[in-house]
Amino acid sequence: MKKFLVMAICGLVVAGSAMEALAASARVRCRIQNGSRLRVQVDGQNVPAGRYSATLTNLRTKATAATDPRKLRSPVIVAPARVGNVDLDFDSTAQANDKDSRIAATFARSGDGISAVVNKVGTTLVPVASATTTCTQ
């Protein structure tokens, strides 16, 4: 009986972890300003504690961009849910001391589809959420 109870509790813990991971979502916005500035905002929502990065893919050109390793972010955790939100933004005007990762202004143009994946960073990148958008001016 004890063995069954331990197995049931372990199963609930695993299921709870999976439910927490499934609750994560992402939002991405892409704006081209003045024809020369590109800004892509990626928000990981309801993500558990950890360090995060984002990977972008231009769906037209297949070009990719990733969060600068020096600019990984951790979510602001809200109790009691133990999840939070994380901003992983890209800007063609970003400077070294900015929170945003630098991206080439030519990475996307108006009308391009952009896919964003929010990754939990560990020994490997673990995708936790994704979203797509279309770049606008």
N, C-alpha and C positions, 0 to 999 in steps of 0.2 A: 504494500500500500504506500509506504514511504517513497519507494522508487517511482511509482506512478505519479505521486504528488510532485516530486522534484521535476519529473519530465514535463508535467503540465505547467508548472511555474516557468520552466525554461522556455517552453513553447509560447507562453504569454509574453515573456520578455522579448523574444525574437519577433513575434507578431507586432508588438508595440513599437519596436525599432523600425520595422518595415512600414508601419502606418505613419510614423513620424517622417520617414524619408519620402513617402508618397505625398505627404502634405506640402512638400516644398514646391514652389512655382517660380516662374521667372517672368519678367517684363522687360522688353527692349524697345527703345525709341531711337530713331535716327533722323538727324536734322542737318541740312546743309545750309549754312548761313553766308550770305553775301557771295555765294558762288565759290568761296575759297576756304571756308572753315567747316570741318566735319566734326560733329559731336554725336557719339553713340552712348546712350545711357542704358546700363544693364542693372537691373535690380533682382537680387535673389530674395525671395520672400518665404517666410516660414522655414528657414534653414536652421539646423542644429549648430551648436557651438563648433568652431573649427576655423581654419584659414581657407579662403576662397579665391578663385581666379575665374576669369571668363575667357571663352574662346569665341571669336566672331568668324563667320564665313559669309562672303559676298556670294549670293546664290547665282548671280549672273557670271562673274569672272572666276569663281572658286577660290579667290584670294582669301587668306586667313590672317587673323591678328589675335594676339593673346595678351593678357594682363602682364605688365612688366613685373618680373619676379620680386622687385623691391616694393611693389605696390599691392601686394596681396592684402586682403581685408578680412576682418572678423565681424560677424553680425553683432548688433546690439541685442542681447538676449533679454526677453521679457518673461518674467516669472508669472505664474507657475508653468507656463507652456514649455519653457526651455527651448524655444526657437526664437528667431529674430530675422531681421532684414539686413542685407548687405548691398552696398552700392559699388559697382565695378565699372566705372565710366572711362570712356576713351575720348580724347580731344586732339585735334590736329594742332592746336596752339598750346598744348600742355608743356609745362616746363619741368625740369628735374625735381623741383621741390613741391610740385602739385600732387594732389591725390589721384588725379586722372592719369591713365596710361596714354602715351603718345601714339597717334595713328596717322598715317599719311592722309592728307586731304584728298588724294586721288583714290583712296580705298573704295569709295562708293560715290555714285552720282544719283541724282533725283530719279526715283522710280526703281532703283535696285532693291531687291529683297535681301534682307540681312537675317541670318540665323545666329542666335546667341545661346551658348551653353554655359551654365554656371557649374563650376567644378569644385569639389572639396579637395583640398591639397593635402597629400600625405606622401607616402613613398611612391604612389601613383596618383594620377588625377582621376577622381570619381565623379562622373556627371550626376548632378542631383536635380537639375531642372533645365528646361530650354524654352525658347520662345522665338518667334519670327516677326519681322515688321518690314515695312517698305519705307525707304528714305524719302523724305519730303524737303521742300525748300521753305 
